[in-house]
Amino acid sequence: MNFKGLCRDAITPLESPAVWTQDFLSARRDCYAATGDSRLAMATHDLVEYVTREPMPITAGVKQAAAPQLSFVP
């Protein structure tokens, strides 16, 4: 697929108002970077803004305990 050639036509109709999901904002930023679009700075800003305001998952920073090692003694 020709991302660079097709992305702008696909993303532009969704530009206003932008769909605020991380996947869309990332694709939008990647498209503008690939095509040299003047909206790259705004797309990057919007993505950073979105990511920094997302709540952290409840398990963020929690280490999972390793599975216990079982030994079999006949």
C-alpha positions as CSV (number, residue, x, y, z in Angstrom):
1,M,0.0,0.0,0.0
2,N,1.2,3.5,-0.8
3,F,0.8,5.2,2.6
4,K,2.5,8.4,1.6
5,G,0.4,8.7,-1.6
6,L,-2.9,7.9,0.0
7,C,-2.8,9.0,3.6
8,R,-3.5,12.7,3.1
9,D,-6.7,12.1,1.1
10,A,-7.9,9.7,3.8
11,I,-7.0,11.9,6.8
12,T,-7.9,15.4,5.6
13,P,-11.7,14.8,5.8
14,L,-11.3,13.7,9.4
15,E,-9.1,16.7,10.3
16,S,-11.8,19.0,11.7
17,P,-12.6,18.1,14.3
18,A,-9.8,15.6,14.7
19,V,-10.7,12.1,16.0
20,W,-8.9,12.0,19.3
21,T,-7.7,8.4,19.6
22,Q,-4.1,7.6,19.9
23,D,-4.2,5.4,16.7
24,F,-5.7,8.2,14.6
25,L,-3.4,10.9,16.0
26,S,-0.4,8.7,15.4
27,A,-1.4,8.0,11.8
28,R,-2.1,11.6,11.2
29,R,1.3,12.7,12.5
30,D,3.0,9.9,10.5
31,C,1.2,11.0,7.3
32,Y,2.1,14.6,7.7
33,A,5.7,13.7,8.4
34,A,5.8,11.4,5.3
35,T,4.3,14.0,3.0
36,G,6.1,17.1,4.4
37,D,2.7,18.6,5.3
38,S,2.8,22.0,7.1
39,R,0.4,20.6,9.7
40,L,3.1,18.3,11.1
41,A,3.8,20.5,14.1
42,M,0.1,20.7,15.1
43,A,-0.3,17.0,14.6
44,T,2.7,16.2,16.8
45,H,1.4,18.7,19.4
46,D,-2.0,17.1,19.4
47,L,-0.6,13.6,19.8
48,V,1.7,14.6,22.7
49,E,-1.2,16.4,24.4
50,Y,-3.4,13.3,24.0
51,V,-0.8,10.9,25.4
52,T,0.2,13.1,28.3
53,R,-3.5,13.4,29.4
54,E,-4.4,9.8,29.1
55,P,-4.8,8.1,32.5
56,M,-2.2,5.5,33.3
57,P,-3.3,1.9,33.4
58,I,-3.9,0.6,36.9
59,T,-1.0,-1.9,36.4
60,A,1.5,0.8,35.2
61,G,4.8,0.3,37.1
62,V,3.7,-2.9,38.7
63,K,6.1,-5.8,38.3
64,Q,4.4,-9.1,37.8
65,A,5.7,-11.8,40.1
66,A,7.6,-14.6,38.4
67,A,5.8,-17.9,38.2
68,P,6.9,-20.1,41.1
69,Q,9.5,-22.7,40.2
70,L,8.2,-26.2,41.0
71,S,10.5,-29.1,41.5
72,F,9.3,-32.6,41.3
73,V,10.9,-35.1,43.7
74,P,9.9,-38.7,43.0
